[in-house]
Amino acid sequence: MIDDLQLTEDLAEEYQEFINSEDFANHKLSHYVADVQRVYCADNRPWVIGYSGGKDSSAIMSLIYLALLGLKEEDRTKQVFVVTSDTLVETPVVVNHINDSLAAIQAGAERDGLPITCHKVVPEDDQTFWSSLLGKGYPAPTRSFRWCTERMKINPVSDFIKSKVSQFDEVIVVLGSRSQESASRAQVIAKHKIDGSRLARHTTLANAFIFTPIDTWGVDDVWKILRLCHLVTKETPYGIKNIWSNDYDLEWENPWGGKNLTLWNLYKDSSGQGECPMVIDETTPSCGNSRFGCWTCTVVTRDRAMESLIQNGEEWMSPLLEFRNKLAVTTDPAVKDEYRNYKRRTGKVSYQYAKEGEDIALERKHVPGPYWMKYRQQWLRELLELDKRYKSEDRGIELITEKELHAIRQEWIKDPNEPDWNDSLPIIFKEVYGYDLDWVYDDSASFGKDDAQLITELCEGFDVTPEMIMKLIELEVSMDGLSRRSGIANKVSSILKKDWGSLEEIKSKHSDLQSKAEYDVHQQEIDKYNDELQLLDAQLNKEF
């Protein structure tokens, strides 16, 4: 089954013995190898393998690599794209592991003549974690507002899959999903299963199909193929235990070369932490309590995965954990109002809906909006200082990219509530690094510090909000030179309709409007009844 033209004779025999001898979920491994080969050779649709670098995706990669090695060269006709999603805030030690693994897989595929290519996808510059949190002011993700998954994981992978669909008409997405890992995910895939086929339809992408070769495997099966080691059940002083017994010379060996020992070390002593799965749609389970996830993740109260890494020798990551914990504090309902603007990014103050059983006459609490600009500026400075420190230590990591900095700067300048007319980001960057980036300046695009100060002073005597005047002038500048100024009335109207002033002033205004609205409703009912009475009176007079 394994082509010894690609591997040495001894190594091929060892792999062949392992494939034919070891049981995986009540079947020999050869059963799953043959299953993969059968699906691969059934049509011309290329494969996209979701690779996160964790144990499940590494297991599926090993299985597919072995299956392709076992095919004749003329049968390896379909391209296999290995795609990994880099959120740009992955845990640093995991990033290094993934980069090394992708390089090894690519080198092994080229050596063995396999049609495998590796690809890394990242979010759009204005959709990254930092451009969203520091740029737009999005609050740190929580279970109820997990804005990061779609922007940073689903969309980049979906765009890659759609690009292959447009190129090949249809594709098959291969995932390391297992029923034991996520019952809900298994139910969704089963619901979309195609009768008489090993494939399921993708839940959201047309012309994309899902193949899950190891969906029946348990966690021991996963480690068995990663260790290439035998698992036996023995009686021990602590009861019946599964014991690893190395019956082969292959232990830890990847079929493409290199060892899986690094992966094992990432998982050991992890307090039960798992991995962040390859996210392809909203049915994929959240990363949450995972070892293979983002170091900035605030969906969970404590990041035990990073704590475990630090306790096991990665002390240099302690400042990252402290930074992450600082962001997590801001999600506490008790302090939300301190860190976040009282207005939403729409420029309006929103209020909570009345909960079931609550008195609707009670004052509704406002819903906080984006982070205040001062905190975004403070956190960016701290992040840049950390980035500078790690670069000086040759850690080989980049906490924030230049493209993200340019995107954040534009978000600050054009912020709907607190436009940064001081253009403070280049200033902060130079104070931290001591040099400038190639910033793009547009004198006509926004106000400077002196302009803002002048307008503020003028507005003080007229009881007018200076931010509103600045936004109106900005709109006029943006329309200057256009031959057709269509829609300008609507744009002016949208600016005037925003909530301007302090929270107390806005609440008072809303209260007055609500009272007026209630009066108008009652007055309409009174007028209606008066009209009916007049009509009835006219009919009576006519009758008598």
N, C-alpha and C positions, 0 to 999 in steps of 0.2 A: 504493500500500500504506500509506503514511504519510498520515494524515488531516491535510490542510493547514488544517483548521479549528482545530486545536490548535497548529500551528506556523506560523511565517511561511512564505510561499511559497518564498522562497529557501532557507531552512533545510530545509524539507521536501524540496526537490529535491536538496539535498546528501545528506541521509540516504538518499533513494531511490537515488541513484547509487551510494553506498557499498554499500548492501544488495544491489543487483543486480550489482555489478562485482567485489567482493572475494571471493577464495577462502578457505574455511575447511575444512581437512581434506578436500580434494578436492571440496568443494561450494561453491556461492555462498552468501553469508550469507542470501540470500532463501530457500534451502532450509530453513535452521534456523528462520527466522522463521515460515515456513509450517507447519513441524512443530509449533512451539509453539502456533500458532493452532489447528491441527487438534486437538491434545490438549485445549486449553482449551475449545473449543466442543463437544467430544464428549459431555459430560455436565454435571451440576450440582454435582459435587463441588468444594468450594472448595480453593484452593491455599494451602500454607504454604511460603514460601520461606526456606530457611536462609541467613541473611546474617551473615558473620563480619567483613565490612569488608575482607577481603583481595582479591587479584586475581581468584581464581576465582569467588567469590560476587558480586563487583562485575560480572564479565563476564556471569554468568547474569542478574543484575538488569537490566543494559543490554539483553540479548537479549529478555527478557520485556517490558520497558517498550516497546521498539520494536514487538514483536508486538502488544501491546494497543493501541498508537497506530494500528496498521494495521487494526484491526477497526472495523466500524461501531458507533456508540454503542449500538444495540439488541442487539448481540452481546456486549457487555461485561457479562454478567449475573452472573458468579461473583465472589465476593470473593477477594482475594489478600492474605494476611496475611504481611508481612515480619517475621520474628522473629530477633532476635539475642540471644545468651546472654552476659550480663555476669557474669563470675565475681567481680566486685568487686575483683579484683587484676590486671586487665588492664594492660598497659604504658600509662602515662599518655598518651603522644602518640598511641597507637592509639585510646584511649578518645575523645579529642577528635575524631579523624578519623571514627570511627563515629557519634558523636553528630551531627556536622555533616552526614554523609551521610544519616542517617535523616531528619533535619529537611528536607534538600533533596528527598529522594525523596517525603516526605509532601506538601510544598508543591507539587512538580511534579505529583503525582497529582491533587491538588485542583484545580489550575489546568487540567489537561488532561482532567478528568472521568473518571479511571481509578479502578476499584474497589480501590485499594491502600491499606492501612493498615499502619503500622509499630508494632512492639511489642518491648519489651525485657524479658527474663525474667532473674531472679536466683535464686540458691540460697535455700533456707529459712534463717532466721536461725541455726539451730543446725547447719547443714550447710555454712556458708561456710568458706573457707580458714582464717581467723583463729579462728573459733569451734571448728574442729576441731583446729588445731595449738596455738594458745595456750589454748583452753578445755579440750578433752579431752586435750591432750598428744600428739596423733598426731605421729609423726615426720615430718620433711619427706619429700615423695614421692620415690620412686626407681623405677627400671624394674621392680623386683620387687614394689613396694608402691605402686602408683599409685592411691591412694584418692581423689584429687581429681577425676578425670575423671567418674566416675559421679555424685558428689555435686554438683559445681559446673556440669557441662555437660549430661550425659545427662538427669538427672532433671528439671531445670527445663524443658528443651525438650520432653521426653516428656510432662510434665504439661500444657504448652500444647497439644500435639497432641491429647492425650486429651480436653482440654476442648472442642476443636473437633470431635472425633469424636462426643462426647456430644451436641453441638449439631446437627451435620449428618449424623450416621450414618457417613459416610466422608469422608476427606480425601486429597488428593494432596500429598506433600511433595516440593518441587522443590529439588534440590541441584546445586551446581557441581562435583560430583565428576568427575574425569577419569581415564581408565585409566592415563595416563602418570604421574600423581601417586601412585597406589597400586594395584598389580596385585592385591593381596589384596582390597582393597575392590571392585575391578571384578569379581573372581571371585565374591564374595559376592552382589553385585547380579545378576550373570548367573545364579547358582544360583536366585535367587528370581524370575527373570523370568517374566512371564505370557505364554504362547504367543500369538502374533498380536497382541501389545500392546506399546506403548512403555513400559509400566509394570512395576514389580517390586513384590512384596509386601514390606512392612516386616519386618525380621527379628524384631522383638519386639512391635510394637504391632498389635493386630487392627484391621482396617478402615482401616489407613493404607497408602498405596501410594507408591512412590518413582518420580520422574521425573528423569532426568539428561540434559538436552538437549545438553550439550557434552561428553559422555563420550569422544568421539573426537578432541577438539581437543588441539593441542599448546600449549606455553607461548607460542609466537609468535602463535597464533590469539587467545589470551586478551588479549595486549597490543594486538593489532590492533584489537579492538573497543573496548578502553579508550582507545586513542589516536585511533581513527577515522582511521587513517593507513595508507598503502600500504607493503608490505614487498617489496623486490626483492632478488634474489641477484646480486651483482656480484663481479668479480675485483678484488682489492685487492693492494697490496704484501705484505699479510700472508696472502694466500690468498683463497679464495672465502668471502665473508661476506654475511650478510643485512643489508641497509641499509634504514633507515626513510626513506621518501620521501613527503612530504606533498603528495598530489594533491588534497586537499580543503581547504575552509576550516573544517573541523570539528575539527581536531586537539585532543585532550584533552577535548572537550566531552561532557558527559553528556546523554542525551536528556531528563532532567528538569531540567537546568541545572547550572551549576557545572563545575569542571574536575577531571580525574583526575590532574593534575600532582602533587598532594599524595601520592597513592597511589604514583606512580612514585618520588618522592623517598624514601618510606619503604622502598622495595625496593632502590634503587640502593646500591652499595657495601656490600651486606649479607652478603658472604662466602658467597653461596649459600643464605642463609636463606630459608625459605618462609613459609607462613602456617599458623596453627592452624585446621584445617578446622572446619566446622560439625558438631559431634559429636551424632549422633542415636542411636548404639548402640555397643556395644563393638567392632564391626568397623571403625569409623572409625579411621584412623591417628592415632597420638599426636601431640600438638603438638611435644614434644621440641625439636629445633633449629629453632624457628620465630621469625619476626619478629612475627607476630600471635599472641601468647600472653600468659601471665601473667608479670609481672615477678618473681614469687616462685618461678618454676619451678626445681626442683632435680632434675628427671628427668635432665638432662644435666650433665656435669661443669662445663662453662663455658657461660655465657649469651653466646654470640658476637653474638646479635642486639642485646642491650642494649649490649654493648661497642661495636658498630658505631654505634648511635645516639649514644652519648656522644662517640665520636671524630668524628662528623659534626655536632657543634654542640649536642648536648643534655647539656652537662656537668653541669647541675643534677641529672641522674638518677644521678650517681655514688654518692651515699649509699644509693640504693635497691639498686644493684648490690652495694655492700659489705654491706648487710643480707642480701641474697639469698645471697651467698657465705658469710656467717656461718652461715646455716641449712644450706647445702650441706655444710659441714665436719662437721656432726653426723651425717651419713649414713656417714661413714668407719667401717668396722668396728673400726678400732683405737681409736676414742674413743667408741663408742656407749655403753659402760657408764658413762662420765663424765656424759653428758647425760641418760641415761634410767634410770628406775626399774627395779629388778630384778624387780618384779611387774607383771603385766599388769593391765588395767583390771578384770579379773574378781577381782582380789585374790589370784590364785594365781601361783606361779612356774612357768613352762613351760620345757621343755628341748628342745634340738634333737634331731631324729631321727638315728639312726646312718646315715651315708652308706654306700653300697655298698662293701663290702670292709673297713669299719672294724670293729674289735673291739668288740662290743656290751658288753663288760665295762668299757670305758673310761668315765670320768666324762663325762657329757654336759654341754655348756656351756648355761647358761640363756639363754633368749631375752629380751632387754631389752623393757621395756614402754613406757609413755608418758614424755614429758619430765618431769624433776623440776619441781616447782612453782617453785622458785627461778629456774630459767631462763625459764620462761614469764612470770613476773613481770618479770624483767629485760628480756626482748624486748618485752613490751607497753610498758614505759616508753620504750624506745628508739623504738618505732614511733610512739607518741603524740608524742614530741619531734620526730620527722621530720614528722608530720602538722601539728603546730603551725607548724613552720618553713615548710612549703610554703603553708599558708594565709596566713601573714603576707606571703609573696612573691606572693600572688594567682595561684598556679599553676592554680587551678580544679580541683584534684583532692582527693579524700578517701581517705586510705589505709585507714581503718577507720570503720565507721558506728556510730551510737549503738546501734542494735539489736544489732549484734555485741557491743558492750561489755556490754550487759545479758545477752546469752546467755553470754558468757565468765564473767561474774561468777557466774551460777548454776551453771555447770560447776565453777568453783573451789570454791564453797561446798559442793557436793555431791560433790566428787571422791571416788572410791571408795578411794583410797589415801592421799591427802594433803589432806583437807578443809581449806579455807582459813577456819578459825574466826576469823581476824583480819579477814576481809572486806576484803582489802587493795586490791581494784581501785578502789573509790571514793577511797581514800587516794592511790593512785598518780595517778589522773586529776586530782585537785585539786592535787597537788604540781606537775604539769606545766602545767595550764591555769589554775589559780588560782580556779576556780569549780567548783560541783557540778552534776551532772546530776540529773534527777528519779528518784533511786534508790528502789526499793521495798524497804522493810525489814519483816521479819517476826521479831519477837523470839523467837517460839516455834519457829522453824524450825531454828535451829542454835545452836551454842555461841558464846560470845564468848571473847575472849582470856583473861579471868580464869577462866572456867569450865574452859577447856582446861588452864590452868596448875594449877588445883586438882586435877583428875583425874590429871594427870601425877604430881604429888607423892604422891597417895594410892596410885597403882599401883606406885610404886617399892618400897614395902615388901612387896608381895604377889606380885612376879614375874609381873605381868600387863601386857599391852600396853595402854597407855592408848587407842590408836586403836580397839581392839576394844570397849572399854567405852563410848567415845563413840558408836560406831556402834550399839551396843545401846540406849543411852539415846535416840539420835536416832530409832530405830525405835519405841520406846515413845511418844515425843512425837508421832510421825506417826500413831500409831494411837489417840491419846487422843481421846475423845469419839465414837468410832465405836460404834454399837450392836452391830455384828457384827465381831468381830476374827478372821475366818476367814483361815487361811493364816499366822497369826503364827508358829506353830511352825516352818513351813518357812523363813520369813524369818530367824528366829533361827538356825536350823540352817545356813543359807547363810552367815551372818556368821561363825559359829564355825568353819566349814570353810575359811575363807580362810586364807592363809598369813600369820601374824602374827610379827613379830620381825625380826631382822637376816637378811641373806642366809645367813650362816654357820649361824645357828640353824635356818633353814628347810631348808638342805641337810642338816644333821645329822638333822633330824626325818624328812626324806624318805628318807635312807639307812637309818634305823632301821625305817621302815615297809616299805621295800623288802626288807630282811633278814627282817622278820617275815612279809611276804607270801610270800617264797621258802620260808621254813620251813613256813608253813601249807600250801603246795602240796605240798611233799615229805611232810609229815606225813599229808596226805590220801591220798597214794599208798601210804604205809606202812600206814595203817589199812585201806585197800582190800585190800592183799595179805594182811594179817593175817586179815581177815574171810574171804577165800577159802580160806586155809589152815585156819581153824577149821571151815569148811563141809566141806572135803575130809576133814579128820580125823574129823569126825562121821560122814560117809558110810562111811569105812573101818571105823570101830568097829562100825557097824551091819552091814556086810557080813560082818565076821569075828567 
